[in-house]
C-alpha cells in the first residue's frame, strides 16, 4: 500500500509519516504541489493525503486535476481550514474525506483504513466487474456464472487488478504483490501468468498499457471507445 503525503509542515509531516509507516504503509512525503504532481505522474499511489495551504499554491488545484484524471483515487484532505463552507467546498470539489488540524493520529489511521476498505474492497467478500466475480471467502472466480479454475498466482494477479478496477496497475506492483518469489530482473514470469489468466477468463477484461502495466476497465472496451 503506497500513500502520497502532501504536507509542508515538517513536524506534522514527519509524525504522519512515522504513524503510517508503523502500519506497514509505504509513504512518499512531499512538501510542494509541483513535487506531488511529479510523484503522481511517475508512481502508482493508492491514496493521497493532501494539505491545502502549500508554499506553491492551493491543494484544491491538485484535487481538481486528480478528479479529472483519476476519478477513483481516494483523497483525504488534511487542513487547518475548519469553517463549514471550507469542509463543504473540499468535499464538493472531490475529496473523499476531510480532517481538520490538529487531529489525533489514531483518528487519521482509522480514516485511512476506512478509505482503503471502501476503495479497494478489502473486507468485502465478493468483487464484481462486468460479470467477472472474485470471492475472497471461497477464493472462487467466475465469469458470467461459469466457474474458472485459477492457480494461486493467477488468483493474486486478478485480485490485484480487480481491487483497482479502472486504474492502471504497473508491472512492478503486480510482481511485488502477486509474484514476490517468482520474478527476477529479466523475468517474463508475469507475462506468462497474465497470458494464462487471460485465456481462462476470456478476452475483453484485461487491457495492456504498453510499457506501464495492465488495467481491468469498468466499462467494456467497445463502450469505452464509443463514449
N, C-alpha and C positions, 0 to 999 in steps of 0.2 A: 504494500500500500504506500504510494508516494503522494505527499502533500506539498503544495506550494504555499508558503507563508510569506505574505507581503506586508511587512511591518517595519517602520523606520525607527521605532523606539528600541534602543539596544537592550535595556533591562527586560522589557516585556517580551521582545522577540526571543531573547535567549531563554527566558523562562518557559515560554510556549514551546520552543524547540525541544528543550530538555523533557518537558512533560509528555509531548507526543512521541519522542524517541523512546521513552521508557515503556511505551505501549507497543513497541515493535513497529512503529511507523517511520518511514523514511521521509525526512523533512528537508526540503530545499528552501532556504530562507534568503530573501532579497529585501532591499530597503527602498527601491525606487520602481516606478511604473515601467521605465524602459527596460530594467533588468527582468522584471516579471514577464514582459512581453517576449523577451528573448528566450527565457526558460520555456514558456508555453509553446513557442514555435519549434523548439527542438526536443522537448521531453513530454512523455505521456504522464500527465498528472491525474490522480484520482479525485482530488478535492482541492479547492483553493480557499485559504483563509485570507481575507482581504481587508486591510485598513483603508480608510477613506482619505484621511489627511496625510498625503505623502509629499516629500520635498519637491517632486517634479510634476505634481498635478493631483487631481481628484480621482480616487479609486473607482468612482462611478463610471469614469471614462472606460476603464478596463472592463468593468462589469458589462457595460453596453456592448462592447466588442465581443466579449465571450458569449453573450446571449444571442448575438447574430451568428457566430461561427460554431459554437459548441453548446447547443441548447440544453443538453442533458448533464453537463459538467456541474457537480454540486459546488455551490459558492456560499461561504459563511462570512458575513461582514463582521469585523471587529472594529469598533469605533467609539469615540467619546461623544458622538452626536446622539444625545438621548431624548430629544424632542419627539413627540408623537409624529409630527409631519416628516421628520427625518427617517424614522423607522418605516413609516408607510411608503415613503419615496424609495427607500432602499429595496424593500420587498417588491414594490411595483416595478422597479427597474429590472428585477430578475434574480435577486438574491434568494437563496433557499432558506436562510435563517439570518438572524440579526442579533448580535450580542454586544451589549453596551459595556464599555470600560468604566471603572475597574470591574473585573469579573473573577470568580473563583475558577482555578484551573480544573477542578473536578467537574464543574458545570460545562466548561469548554469541551472536555473529553467526552462527556455524556452526549453533548450535541453533535460532536464529530461522529461518534459511533452511530447515532440515530440517522444522520445523513447518509453514512455509508450503507447502513441496512436498507434504507429506502431506495437508494440509487442503484445498488448492485444486487439487491435481492438476497443478501445474507440473512439467514434466519427464516427465509421463505422456502418451503419445500419444493415448489414447482415454479419453473421459469418457462414461459411460452412465447415464442416469436413465430408468427405465420405458420402455425401448425407444427412447429418443431418444439417438443416439450422435453425438458430435463427435470427429473425429480430427484432431489438430493437425498430424501429419506430412503428411497429404494435404489438409488443410483441407476434408475432406468431411463432410457431415452426412447422417444417415439416420434415418428414423423407421420402426421395425419392418421393417428391411431395404429400405425404399424411399428411394432417394437424393433429397435435397432440394437444389435449386439456390438458394443464397443470395447476396445481394450482400455486398460486403466489410463494410459497416456492419451488416447483419443478422447476419453471422457473428460479428462482435466483440461485439454485444449478447448473442447466445446464449451465447458463450463466457463472458462476464462473469457471466451468470446460472447457467450450469451449474457453474462453478467454486465457486459459493457456494450450491449447491442446498440448499434447506431454510432459507435465510436471506433476509430481505428486502434487496434492493439498491435504494438510493434513486435517484431520478431524477438527482440531481446526480452520483452516482458513475457511473451509466451514461453520462451525457452526457460526463463528463470522460474516461472510459476508452475509450469506443467511438465517440463523435461529437465529438471535441475541436474540429474545424474547422467544424462544421456548425450549431452551436446558438448562439442569441443569447438575450438576456434574456427575450424573449417568444416564443420559437420553439416551434412544435409539431412540429419535425423528429423528436424522439424518439417521439412518438405515432404519426406516420406510419410510421416504420420498425417500431415494435412491432406495429402493425396488420398490416403486410405479413408480418412474421415469424410471427405467429400464424396467418395464413391459410395459409402454406406448411407449417408443421409440424403444424397441426391443433389442435383445441380440447383443453383439459384439461391443458395443460402450463404455460403462463404465467398466473399469477394476479395481478391488480391489487390492490395495497393502497392504497386511495384516499387521496390526499394525501401518500403516502410514496414508493411505488415499485412494484417488481414482485418476484415470487418464483417459482421453479420448485420445487414441493413434491416431496419424495422419495417421498411416498405419494400415490396418486391421490386427487383431491378427494372422491369418494364414500366411499372407505375412510377418509379422514381425518375426515370428519364422523361416521361411524359408530363410530370407535374410541373 
